[in-house]
Amino acid sequence: MAEKKNFDVALKLMGVTQEQFDEVAAAKFKASDKDKSGKIEKKELAPVVQSVVKAMIAMGEKFSKKEEDEALDAVMKAVDANKSGDLDEKEFGEALKLAVLAIEYAAMK
């Protein structure tokens, strides 16, 4: 529940509604699904995670090379609810929520 509240606060700080976030998440899902399988595979999620890590580094967060390398696996593990090895649209939305929270955390330090 705390994560939901924190996400709502992050959206408010960004001036984004839940509906706007959902629209962006759906568009990002389609754009990330390079093979049009209807699922986001690990390799398709990698650029998203790399962008978040780069944004956090730009805000002063420190990542070891090992942490950067492990970020993709950590996100997959955290959001792949059905343990299928790829992400459906809902799971991908959860990954984007984690991205928002991570960037908001870095920005508030």
Salt bridges, closest charged atoms under 4 A:
ASP8 OD1 - LYS4 NZ 2.92
GLU61 OE2 - LYS109 NZ 3.17
ASP69 OD1 - LYS65 NZ 3.02
GLU70 OE2 - LYS66 NZ 3.84
ASP73 OD1 - LYS42 NZ 2.30
GLU94 OE2 - LYS97 NZ 3.27
